[in-house]
């Protein structure tokens, strides 16, 4: 399995963060992801047990390879400004693969 692609994120505390991913086999041909599940989490360190926040990931177009992951405003409001790690994992009939990973910069919000 190749290394996960890198995707860094910048979010503002208290805002909705939506990440839309389209999986392809060659950059243009979509991979059918029907029946697969996806999980994405933020942590302050990759090895720490405590999950800082979780995205809700949904297959929004199975045949088109589209997954939409949403971090709710309630979940992002609980994050302290700073740096986090995140990744997106796929479960294809028990085979777990990390597809994306990166850093997350959480910015402080003013309006609450």
Backbone torsions as a table, in degrees:
resi	resn	phi	psi	omega
1	UNK	NA	131.6	178.6
2	UNK	-68.8	162.3	176.3
3	UNK	-63.2	149.3	178.5
4	UNK	-63.3	149.2	173.8
5	UNK	-69.8	149.8	179.8
6	UNK	-94.0	130.0	176.0
7	UNK	-141.6	102.8	176.5
8	UNK	-82.6	149.6	-178.7
9	UNK	-126.6	148.5	169.7
10	UNK	-126.6	123.9	-179.9
11	UNK	-129.4	158.1	174.9
12	UNK	-105.5	129.1	-179.3
13	UNK	-51.1	132.5	179.2
14	UNK	90.0	-6.6	179.7
15	UNK	-96.4	160.5	171.6
16	UNK	-80.1	133.1	174.9
17	UNK	-117.2	123.5	179.5
18	UNK	-118.4	127.4	177.0
19	UNK	-118.1	119.0	178.6
20	UNK	-108.6	125.6	-177.5
21	UNK	-121.4	133.4	173.5
22	UNK	-114.9	117.9	-179.7
23	UNK	-88.9	129.2	179.2
24	UNK	-130.5	158.1	178.7
25	UNK	-87.3	-24.6	-175.0
26	UNK	-143.0	17.3	-177.8
27	UNK	97.4	-18.5	179.4
28	UNK	-134.8	-30.8	-176.9
29	UNK	-86.6	114.5	-177.3
30	UNK	-66.5	148.0	173.0
31	UNK	-94.6	129.4	178.1
32	UNK	-72.0	115.9	-176.8
33	UNK	-107.4	14.4	178.8
34	UNK	-57.2	131.6	178.1
35	UNK	89.0	-7.6	178.0
36	UNK	-91.9	156.3	177.2
37	UNK	-121.5	157.5	-174.4
38	UNK	-135.7	144.6	-179.8
39	UNK	-136.1	137.2	175.7
40	UNK	-138.2	134.3	-177.8
41	UNK	-136.9	157.9	171.4
42	UNK	-113.6	141.1	174.4
43	UNK	-141.6	157.2	178.7
44	UNK	-74.9	-20.1	176.5
45	UNK	-149.9	144.4	-178.7
46	UNK	-58.7	-28.6	-174.7
47	UNK	-98.8	-0.7	-178.4
48	UNK	-78.6	145.0	-177.2
49	UNK	-75.6	-28.2	-174.0
50	UNK	-77.0	125.7	175.6
51	UNK	-85.4	124.2	179.1
52	UNK	-77.0	-38.1	178.9
53	UNK	-165.0	155.2	178.0
54	UNK	-126.3	140.2	171.9
55	UNK	-84.7	152.0	167.6
56	UNK	-95.9	116.4	-176.2
57	UNK	-108.9	133.4	-176.8
58	UNK	-134.0	137.7	171.1
59	UNK	-76.5	113.0	-176.2
60	UNK	-98.7	-15.4	173.7
61	UNK	-155.2	88.5	-175.3
62	UNK	-56.6	-51.6	-178.7
63	UNK	-65.5	-28.7	-179.7
64	UNK	-89.2	-1.1	177.6
65	UNK	73.0	24.6	-173.4
66	UNK	-101.2	127.4	176.2
67	UNK	-120.8	135.0	177.0
68	UNK	-117.9	125.0	179.2
69	UNK	-115.7	129.5	-176.2
70	UNK	-124.2	127.8	170.1
71	UNK	-99.4	117.9	-174.7
72	UNK	-70.1	156.7	176.3
73	UNK	-62.2	-32.7	177.8
74	UNK	-64.7	-40.1	179.7
75	UNK	-71.1	-42.5	-178.9
76	UNK	-70.7	-25.7	178.8
77	UNK	-65.0	-23.1	-178.8
78	UNK	-84.9	-6.8	-178.6
79	UNK	-84.1	139.0	172.8
80	UNK	-82.9	143.9	176.0
81	UNK	-56.5	141.8	-179.0
82	UNK	148.8	-155.0	-174.6
83	UNK	-115.3	139.8	-179.6
84	UNK	-135.4	170.6	172.6
85	UNK	-114.7	149.7	176.6
86	UNK	-144.2	159.3	167.8
87	UNK	-153.2	165.1	178.7
88	UNK	-121.6	122.1	179.9
89	UNK	-114.7	145.4	177.8
90	UNK	-109.4	139.2	171.7
91	UNK	-116.4	107.1	179.3
92	UNK	-110.6	91.3	-179.5
93	UNK	55.1	42.2	176.8
94	UNK	93.7	-12.3	175.2
95	UNK	-87.0	113.9	-176.9
96	UNK	-95.7	130.2	178.3
97	UNK	-135.1	135.7	173.7
98	UNK	-90.0	118.9	-174.8
99	UNK	-93.8	-40.6	-178.7
100	UNK	-134.4	149.9	172.6
101	UNK	-154.8	160.0	178.6
102	UNK	172.1	-171.3	177.9
103	UNK	-95.2	151.5	174.6
104	UNK	-124.5	126.1	173.3
105	UNK	-100.7	120.5	177.4
106	UNK	-102.6	120.4	179.4
107	UNK	-94.0	147.7	176.2
108	UNK	-69.9	145.6	174.5
109	UNK	-100.8	158.6	179.0
110	UNK	-107.6	-47.4	-178.5
111	UNK	-86.0	122.9	-179.9
112	UNK	-134.4	NA	NA
